Amino acid sequence: MSAQPAEIDDDHDPIEWELIELVEEHGSERAALRALLHDFHALLADADKAVSRGFVRGVFSEGARALRDTGEDQ
């Protein structure tokens, strides 16, 4: 199964171009949807954990988010 080249249309917005590239990368709309659902489920599983895998791996940079005020003196 091979993907057909995308039609060039300057009226596409950036999200439409991402969709076109996604379908080209995966070869079909079904395969692209399957890849997106896989990533979505991985994100949901990570969100259910007490500590995010991204946090543990150091993906979040210091200062990217404001610290929460817990109201306790430390």
BANU-493428 format. One record per atom (N, C-alpha, C): residue number from 1; chain; atom name; z, x, y. Coordinates in Angstrom, 3 decimals. Last residue first. Example, Ala and Ser with C-alpha at 12.3 -4.5 7.8 and 13.67 -1.06 7.14 Angstrom:
# BANU-493428
     i   ch   at          z          x          y
     2    A    N      7.080     12.850     -2.250
     2    A   CA      7.140     13.670     -1.060
     2    A    C      7.870     12.900      0.030
     1    A    N      7.800     13.190     -5.690
     1    A   CA      7.800     12.300     -4.500
     1    A    C      7.800     13.200     -3.300
END
This chain:
# BANU-493428
     i   ch   at          z          x          y
    74    A    N     54.336      7.414     26.304
    74    A   CA     54.186      8.356     25.185
    74    A    C     55.001      9.576     25.397
    73    A    N     55.066      4.042     26.822
    73    A   CA     55.176      5.406     27.328
    73    A    C     55.093      6.356     26.154
    72    A    N     52.720      1.390     26.353
    72    A   CA     53.868      2.164     25.881
    72    A    C     53.865      3.528     26.536
    71    A    N     50.403      0.171     26.995
    71    A   CA     51.601     -0.308     27.671
    71    A    C     52.868      0.423     27.225
    70    A    N     48.008      1.003     26.157
    70    A   CA     48.798      0.266     25.185
    70    A    C     50.078     -0.269     25.799
    69    A    N     44.953      1.184     27.438
    69    A   CA     46.333      1.223     27.908
    69    A    C     47.158      0.366     26.977
    68    A    N     42.394      3.126     26.013
    68    A   CA     43.084      1.844     26.105
    68    A    C     44.499      2.052     26.590
    67    A    N     40.171      5.222     27.832
    67    A   CA     41.290      5.077     26.923
    67    A    C     41.950      3.721     27.122
    66    A    N     36.688      4.592     28.059
    66    A   CA     37.987      4.693     28.724
    66    A    C     39.089      4.495     27.695
    65    A    N     34.350      6.580     26.292
    65    A   CA     35.000      5.291     26.533
    65    A    C     36.325      5.534     27.238
    64    A    N     33.652      9.191     26.519
    64    A   CA     32.578      8.203     26.464
    64    A    C     33.126      6.803     26.715
    63    A    N     35.625     11.069     26.363
    63    A   CA     35.368     10.482     27.671
    63    A    C     34.259      9.455     27.668
    62    A    N     34.113     12.896     23.819
    62    A   CA     35.337     12.655     24.577
    62    A    C     34.970     12.129     25.957
    61    A    N     31.690     11.214     21.841
    61    A   CA     32.080     12.293     22.734
    61    A    C     33.334     11.906     23.508
    60    A    N     31.379     10.502     18.474
    60    A   CA     31.750      9.989     19.786
    60    A    C     32.228     11.142     20.666
    59    A    N     31.058     11.984     16.197
    59    A   CA     29.861     11.544     16.893
    59    A    C     30.194     11.073     18.305
    58    A    N     32.930     12.947     14.407
    58    A   CA     32.881     13.523     15.750
    58    A    C     31.661     13.125     16.539
    57    A    N     33.364     11.757     12.017
    57    A   CA     32.373     12.826     12.034
    57    A    C     32.221     13.443     13.419
    56    A    N     35.117      9.762     12.771
    56    A   CA     35.596     10.835     11.910
    56    A    C     34.645     12.027     11.954
    55    A    N     33.386      8.116     14.221
    55    A   CA     34.522      8.747     14.889
    55    A    C     35.012      9.936     14.087
    54    A    N     31.599      7.289     12.257
    54    A   CA     31.097      8.036     13.408
    54    A    C     32.211      8.750     14.141
    53    A    N     33.275      5.809     10.636
    53    A   CA     32.725      7.049     10.102
    53    A    C     32.178      7.913     11.246
    52    A    N     36.189      4.402     12.121
    52    A   CA     34.739      4.478     12.040
    52    A    C     34.294      5.824     11.490
    51    A    N     38.947      3.198     10.471
    51    A   CA     38.442      4.304     11.290
    51    A    C     36.942      4.403     11.060
    50    A    N     39.131      0.854      9.049
    50    A   CA     40.150      1.123     10.056
    50    A    C     39.693      2.231     11.010
    49    A    N     36.031     -0.951      8.609
    49    A   CA     36.985      0.094      8.253
    49    A    C     37.970      0.312      9.390
    48    A    N     34.141     -2.674      9.522
    48    A   CA     35.290     -3.255      8.824
    48    A    C     36.353     -2.225      8.464
    47    A    N     32.143     -1.080     10.495
    47    A   CA     32.956     -1.808     11.468
    47    A    C     34.201     -2.399     10.824
    46    A    N     30.917     -0.219      8.175
    46    A   CA     31.640      0.761      8.981
    46    A    C     32.570      0.060      9.959
    45    A    N     29.694     -2.580      7.401
    45    A   CA     30.703     -1.982      6.523
    45    A    C     31.550     -0.983      7.291
    44    A    N     27.890     -2.885      9.525
    44    A   CA     28.942     -3.873      9.305
    44    A    C     30.053     -3.309      8.430
    43    A    N     26.233     -0.644      9.114
    43    A   CA     27.010     -0.766     10.353
    43    A    C     28.153     -1.763     10.189
    42    A    N     25.132     -1.328      6.639
    42    A   CA     25.906     -0.095      6.763
    42    A    C     26.777     -0.129      8.017
    41    A    N     23.753     -3.642      7.366
    41    A   CA     24.868     -3.749      6.428
    41    A    C     25.744     -2.497      6.461
    40    A    N     21.824     -2.456      9.029
    40    A   CA     22.745     -3.446      9.573
    40    A    C     23.973     -3.587      8.674
    39    A    N     20.376     -0.873      7.232
    39    A   CA     21.124     -0.231      8.321
    39    A    C     22.176     -1.178      8.897
    38    A    N     19.303     -2.968      5.650
    38    A   CA     20.126     -1.919      5.041
    38    A    C     20.996     -1.251      6.109
    37    A    N     17.799     -4.335      7.545
    37    A   CA     18.951     -4.999      6.935
    37    A    C     19.875     -3.988      6.262
    36    A    N     15.832     -2.385      8.075
    36    A   CA     16.728     -2.838      9.141
    36    A    C     17.978     -3.508      8.576
    35    A    N     14.593     -2.239      5.559
    35    A   CA     15.240     -1.053      6.129
    35    A    C     16.222     -1.442      7.234
    34    A    N     13.578     -4.851      5.338
    34    A   CA     14.527     -4.359      4.345
    34    A    C     15.291     -3.148      4.890
    33    A    N     11.761     -4.842      7.450
    33    A   CA     12.905     -5.747      7.501
    33    A    C     13.983     -5.291      6.523
    32    A    N      9.945     -2.980      6.425
    32    A   CA     10.633     -2.697      7.682
    32    A    C     11.880     -3.570      7.813
    31    A    N      9.032     -4.345      4.171
    31    A   CA      9.736     -3.073      3.985
    31    A    C     10.514     -2.703      5.252
    30    A    N      7.777     -6.535      5.468
    30    A   CA      8.880     -6.756      4.525
    30    A    C      9.703     -5.481      4.331
    29    A    N      5.748     -5.313      6.896
    29    A   CA      6.812     -5.999      7.631
    29    A    C      8.027     -6.222      6.737
    28    A    N      4.946     -2.018      5.661
    28    A   CA      4.780     -3.473      5.698
    28    A    C      5.938     -4.079      6.477
    27    A    N      5.316      0.720      6.209
    27    A   CA      4.145      0.260      5.472
    27    A    C      3.925     -1.231      5.436
    26    A    N      7.178      2.056      7.694
    26    A   CA      7.588      1.546      6.393
    26    A    C      6.448      0.917      5.595
    25    A    N      5.815      2.847     10.019
    25    A   CA      6.624      3.815      9.288
    25    A    C      6.910      3.359      7.860
    24    A    N      4.691      0.449     10.926
    24    A   CA      3.820      1.555     10.519
    24    A    C      4.584      2.565      9.657
    23    A    N      7.031     -0.944     11.559
    23    A   CA      6.159     -1.462     10.504
    23    A    C      5.222     -0.355     10.015
    22    A    N      7.933      0.718     13.645
    22    A   CA      8.767      0.481     12.468
    22    A    C      7.926     -0.012     11.295
    21    A    N      5.915      0.504     15.557
    21    A   CA      6.164      1.794     14.919
    21    A    C      6.982      1.645     13.645
    20    A    N      6.250     -2.225     16.213
    20    A   CA      4.966     -1.740     15.689
    20    A    C      5.169     -0.422     14.944
    19    A    N      8.866     -2.170     17.233
    19    A   CA      8.541     -2.968     16.052
    19    A    C      7.244     -2.496     15.402
    18    A    N      8.490     -0.550     19.470
    18    A   CA      9.391     -0.112     18.405
    18    A    C      9.125     -0.868     17.119
    17    A    N      6.788     -2.199     20.952
    17    A   CA      6.282     -0.920     20.451
    17    A    C      7.180     -0.385     19.342
    16    A    N      8.592     -4.258     21.536
    16    A   CA      7.403     -4.557     20.726
    16    A    C      6.812     -3.270     20.153
    15    A    N     10.330     -2.874     23.195
    15    A   CA     10.816     -3.378     21.908
    15    A    C      9.646     -3.697     20.987
    14    A    N      8.713     -2.304     25.467
    14    A   CA      9.228     -1.225     24.614
    14    A    C      9.737     -1.700     23.254
    13    A    N      5.965     -4.724     25.415
    13    A   CA      7.160     -4.144     26.014
    13    A    C      7.713     -3.075     25.047
    12    A    N      2.435     -4.770     25.641
    12    A   CA      3.642     -4.738     24.811
    12    A    C      4.808     -4.136     25.588
    11    A    N      0.137     -4.546     27.086
    11    A   CA      1.035     -5.632     27.467
    11    A    C      2.318     -5.652     26.656
    10    A    N     -1.576     -2.695     26.075
    10    A   CA     -0.657     -2.235     27.122
    10    A    C      0.317     -3.319     27.564
     9    A    N     -2.241     -2.227     22.849
     9    A   CA     -2.201     -3.300     23.841
     9    A    C     -1.155     -2.905     24.872
     8    A    N     -3.755     -1.203     19.968
     8    A   CA     -3.247     -0.745     21.259
     8    A    C     -3.373     -1.884     22.267
     7    A    N     -2.682     -2.040     16.766
     7    A   CA     -3.624     -2.320     17.838
     7    A    C     -3.002     -1.887     19.157
     6    A    N     -1.847      0.392     14.306
     6    A   CA     -1.454     -0.616     15.289
     6    A    C     -2.557     -0.805     16.321
     5    A    N     -3.492      0.742     11.139
     5    A   CA     -3.108      1.264     12.450
     5    A    C     -2.800      0.135     13.431
     4    A    N     -1.891     -0.589      8.232
     4    A   CA     -3.059     -0.535      9.096
     4    A    C     -2.626     -0.010     10.451
     3    A    N     -0.311      1.105      5.573
     3    A   CA     -0.209      0.334      6.814
     3    A    C     -1.500      0.478      7.605
     2    A    N     -0.940      0.698      2.111
     2    A   CA     -0.984      1.507      3.318
     2    A    C     -0.961      0.607      4.543
     1    A    N      0.000      0.838     -1.171
     1    A   CA      0.000      0.000      0.000
     1    A    C      0.000      0.889      1.243
END
